[in-house]
Amino acid sequence: MNRALLRDLYAVLAAVLLVATAALVGRHIQDTEHTLFVAWPPLFATWGPHLGPGTPAALLVAAAVVAYGPVLAARLPWRALLATVWATATAWIVSLALVDGWHLGIANRLATRYEYLQVIDRFHDIPGTLRDFTHHILLGSPDHWPAHVAGHPPAATLTFVLLDRAGLRGGGWAGMWCIVVGATAGVAVLVAVRAFAGEGLARRAAPFLVLTPAAVWLGTSADAYFAAVAAWAVALLALAVTGRSLWWAAGSGLLFGLTCYLSYGLTLFALIGAAVLLLGRGRVRERPLLLVPLVAGLAVVPTAFTLAGFDWWEAYRLLVTRYDQGAGGIRPYGYWVWANLACTVLITGLATAAGLRRTAVTLVRRDDGTRLAVLVTAALLALLAADLSGMSKAETERIWLPFAMWLLPSCAFLTRPRMWLAAQAVLALLLNHLLHTGW
């Protein structure tokens, strides 16, 4: 065993110890103080070994990606590879969701009392609802919004309102929207990695963007959809600053603006966008005009919502109060500030723990792949900023999916990809078959 691989295994061991410590300490806190509000810390889940109709498909997809993923990623034409990544990621996410069956696994996920579909009928007058949105955020306010509606800007809920009006009603359509759109996040990440770090590293990262443990939650929450929008915002910016059409900059700005109105926390994607501009600073200096459509696009969604009567800053201020009114105000920061990172290990997998070690080495030595290391590091910094904010205490296996997608490309630095892919698959299958996830 060479030294690099041995050091990778040390990183994996450290990640395993972090998860084990979070589980043991969390179990003690929950049993004695009852302040975590999760049944299987650090995850929002309950213990319940089970099989389901999606089990055979999940095993088949996992085996196929482990066996053939690296070879196909190296040989397929680029556009065919992107299509294959999207299709296979969709199959992996759907098969894992169907382990819990259609209704529990997909159709009912966005229809619970905390979720967006509960308030569809309250948006019959969209402009009026937007003007009145902030009046229903706080607990104790008349007809206060469910947790997820109150916890996000209205573009999140409005997406499902528009699906309903288009005839795609109910949890099944909403769930499949999030899955199908969410599965494109990996494609967007590959587009950005190729633009800045080269096609070779993008191809090596591709199987890991498919066979990720994050798929357990990408099939169960609207955060998969948010992850895709944020990822395409970065990807289009990468295309713009590497010499493509200025229209990509306008599209990037538009999606960045939408991202901020889907989730307050995703404003931290500005760090990843800044990394893209840093990596492409030469092009930006040569073509400063690309900043014009970027800023113009960025202004579209905020302007539209502001003119409609929604005040983003006031809503966020009220959300902070609402967060403290509920479980967020009771959950101990001193535990979650590090236990959240254990959740991140579980959604990105042990391969990513080793990949992040190699990312750090690449940054220090300025080896080939430094540009990829910068992108990954920017995502990690954004995630850490979210962690330190104290507004993400628990449930980060869902909330941090958009950031997690940008940590996965670090696996491109690993040798022996099949071994690491197998580890990713085993972790995902165990999580999905041993636990009933809350989201």
N, C-alpha and C positions, 0 to 999 in steps of 0.2 A: 504494500500500500504506500503510495507516494505521500509526501508531506502535505501537499495541498489538499488532497482528499481527506487526510487525517484531520486537518484543521477544519475542513467542512463538517466533519462528524462532530468535532468539538462544538461548533456553532449549533448543530442540531441538538446535541445533548443539552446545551444551555437553554435552547428553546423548549425542550421537553420539560426541563426542570422548572422553567417559568410557568408553564401550563399546570404542572403538578402542584406547584406551590400555590398558584391562584385557586386551584380546585380545593386544596386542603384548608387553606386559610379562609377562603370564601365559605366553605361548608361550616366551619367553626363560627364565623360571624353570623351567618344566616340562622344557625341553630340556637345561638345564644342571644343575639341582639335583634334578629329578624329585620335587618335594615337594608339588605341587598335587593330584595324583591325579585330574586331569580331563584328557581328551584334547583338548578344544576350549575352552580357558579363555576367558571365565569360566564357561561352562556345562558341566555334566556331560553331554557329548554327543560324538559322533564325526561327522566330515565324511562325507557320503554322499548326494549328490543323487539323488532318486528320485521316482517318481510311484506312485500306488496307487489302489485302488478308491474311496477317499474323495475323490480329487482333484476330480472333476466336481462332486460335491455341495458341497464346500468352496467352490469358485469360485462356485457358484450362490447359496449362502447369503450369502457376502460381498457379491456384487453386489446382491442383494435388499436387504440391510440398508443398504448405502451409498445405494441409490437411493430406498428407501421408508421406511427406519427413522425419520428425523426427522419425516416427515409423519405416519406412523402413531402415533408416540409422542405427537404433539400432539393427535391427533383421537380415538383410541380411548377408549372409556369406561375408567375406571381399572382395574376388575377385569379387563376384557378385555386391557388393556395388560399387567398382571402375568402373566396366562396366556400371552400372546404372548411376553413376555420369556423365561419359563421354557422354552417349547417351542422357540423359536428358538435360545436358548443351548444347549439340549440337542442340537439339530441341528448347530450349529456345532462343539461339542465332539466329537460322535460322528464327524462327517465328517473332522475333522482327525485323530482317532485312527485312522480306517480308511484313511488314507493309508498306514499301515504294515500294513494288513490286519487281519482280525479277531483272529487268534491273537497276533501280535506287538504289535498296537496296543492291544488290550483284554484278551483272555482270559488272556494270560500275564504281564501286568504285575504282578499281585499274587501270582504263584505262583513267582517266582524265589527263589533261596536266601536273599535278604535279607528276604523279605517275610512277611506275616502268615499266608498260607495254608500255609506250611511247618509250622506248629505246631498246626494244628487238632486233630490226634489227641492232643496232650498236654493238652487241656482236657476230657478225658472226665469228670474230677471237677473241676468249676469251683471250688468252695470250696477244695479242696485245692491246686489250681494257684495260686490267688490267694495263699494263705498261703505258698506256696513260691516265689512269683514272684521275689522279690529275690535268691534264692540262685542264680539262673542269669543274672544280668545281666553280671557281669564275665567277660572273656575268661579262660580258665583254670579257670572254675568248671565243675562237671560239667554236661554237656549245655547249655552256655550258649546263650541265645536268639540268633536271627539279629539282624542290626543294627537293623532297624526295630521288631522286637518289644521288644528291650532298650531302644530309644531312646524308647519311648512308654509311658505308663501302660497298664494292661491293658484299659481300656475300648475301646481301638482294636482290639486283637486279639479281644476278646470279641464285638465287633460281627460279625466274620466267622465266629466260632464259632456264634453264634446264627443267622446266615443259613444256615450249613451244616445246623444242626439243624432249621431250618424247611423243609429240602428244596432250598434254593437253593445247591447245591454247586458248587464249582469257580470258576476265575478269570473265566469269562464273567459269571456272576451277580454276583460281587464287583466286577468292573470296572464293570458297568452300574449297580450300587447307587451307587458313588462318583460316576458321571457324572450320573445322574438326580437324586440328592440334591444333589450339588455345584452343579448348574445352578440350584438354588433360591437360592443365595447372592446372586445379583444381585437377585432378587425381594425378599429380606430387606433388602438395602441400600436399595432404592427405597422400601420401606415406612418405614424410618427417616428417609430424606431428606425424604419427604413430610411426616412427622409434625413435623419440626423446621424445615425450610427452605422448605416449601411445595410444592404440586403442580407448579408451573411448572418449578422446577429439577429435580425428580425426573423429569419427562417429558423434559427435555433430556439428562439423564444416561442415560436408559434404553438408547438404542442402543449407547452405549459400554460398558455393563455386559454387553451381548450379544457384541459384536464385539471382544473383548479378546484380545490375544496370550497371555494367561494360559491360554486354552482349550487351548493346546498341552499344558499340564501338568495341567489340570483333568481331562483324559481319561485320565491315565496314573498317577495316584497317589491314595492314600487321603486326602491333604491336601485334596482337593476336598470330601470328606465333612466333614472337620474345619472347613473354611472355612464350609460351610453351617450347621453347628451353632453356631459362634461368631457368624455373622451374624444368625441368628434370635434368639440371646440378646440381642443389641443391639437388634434390631428390636422385640422384645416389650417390652423396657425402655422404648424410645421411646414405644410405645403406652401403656404404663402411666403414664408421667410427663406425658403430654399429655392426660390426663383420661379414658382408657378404664378398663375394668374392672380391679380389683385382681388378678384372675386372671392378667392378662398379666404382672404383677410376679412371681407365683409361677412361671409358666412360664419367664420370663426367668432367675430364679434357678436353676431346675432345669437349664436349658441351659448357664448359666455353669458350674455345677458339673460337668456332663458334659464341657464343653470342657476343663476343667483335668485331666480324667482320660482325655482323648484325646491331648493333647500338653502336655508340660511348658511349652514356650515360649509357649503360648497363654494362660497366666496373665497375660501382658502385655495381654490384652484388657480387663483391669481399667482401663487408661488410657482406652480408648474408652468403657467403661461409666461411668467418672467424668465424661467429657465430656458424656455424655447426662444425668447427674444435674445437672451444672452448668448445662446449657442449660435444664433443666426445674426449676431450683431453686425457682421461684415456686410451681409445682404441688406440689413436694415439701413446701414449708412449709405449704401449704394442706391437704395430705393426707399427713401424716407416716406414717399407718398403712400406706401402700403399701410402706414399708420392711420391715414385718413379714412379709408373704408373700414378698418378695424374699429376705430372709435365710433364711426357712424353706425356700424352694425351693432356695436355694444350698446348704443343709446336707444335702440328701437324698443326692446321689451320693457325696460324701466320707464321710458316715456309713455308707452301705451298704458301700463298699469297705473302710473301716476295720474295721467289724464282721466283714467276711469275712476279715480278716487281712492286708490289703495296706497297707503303710506308705508313703505317697506321699513323705514327706521322705527316708526311708532309700533308697527307690528312686532318687530324684533324686540323692542323694549318690553312690550307686554308679554312676549313669549318667555323672556327671562324670568319674569314674575310668575307666569304659569308653570314654568319648569320647577321653580322652588315651591310652588303650592302642592305639587304632586310628589311622586316617588323620588324625582330628581333632587328635591330639597332634603331628603332623608338619607339617600344612599351616600355612604362615606367616601369622600374624595380621596382620602389617604389609601383606600384599597383600590378603587377603580382607576386611579391615575397610572398604576402599573398593571393591574389585572386586565385593563383594556388591551394592553399589548399582548397578553396571553390570548385574547380573542383574535387578535390579528394573526398570531401564529396559526390558529386553527382555521382561519379562512384563506390564508395564503400558503400554508403547508410547510413542511420541513425543508423541502427543496428551496423555498424562498429564503429560509433562515440561512442556508448555506450560500445561496446566491447573493444575499446582502453582505455576507462576509467578503465574498469576492468583489463585490461592488466597492467596498471600502478600500480593498487592496488596489483596485484599478485606479481609484481616485488619487491615492497616495503616490503610486508609482507612475501615474499618467500613462498607463499602458494603452494598447489598442482597446477601444471600447469606452474611453473616458467620456465621450459625449452621451452614451447610454447611461453611464454611471451618474452623470449630472442629472438626467431626467429622473432616474430612480430616486436619487437623493432628494430632489425637490419634492417628490411625492411623499417621501418619508418625513421631511420637514413639515409639510402641510398636515400630515397625520398627527405628528407630535404636537403641533400647534392646536389642533382640535382636541387632543388629549388634555393638554395643560389648561385649556379654557374652562374645564369643568362642566361644559354643556353636553358632554358625551359620557355620562357615567352609566355604563352597562349598555347592552344591546348594540354594541359597536360591531358585532359580527354582521349586522345589517347596515348600520349607519355609515360605516367606513368602506363599504364595497367600492365606491368610486375611487378612493385612494388606493385600495388594495390592488386594483387592476394594474396600476402603474408600478407596483413592487414586483409583480410576476416576471417582467422581462429580465430581471436580474438573473433568472435561471439560465439565460443564454450563456452566462459565463461558466456554467458547470460542465464538467466532463461526465461521461457515463450517463447520458440522458435517460435511457430506459430505466435504469435503477431509480433515478429520482422521480420519473413519471409514475413508476409503480408505487413509490411512497406516497405521492400525491393522491393517487387513485384509492389506495387502501384507507388513507385518512378520511377522504370524502365518504367512502362507502360505510366506514365504521360510524362516523358521525350521523349519517342519514338513517342507518338501520338500528342504532342503539338508542338514539334520542328522538323525542318528538320536539322539533324546534318550535318556538313560539311565533316565529315569523316565517 
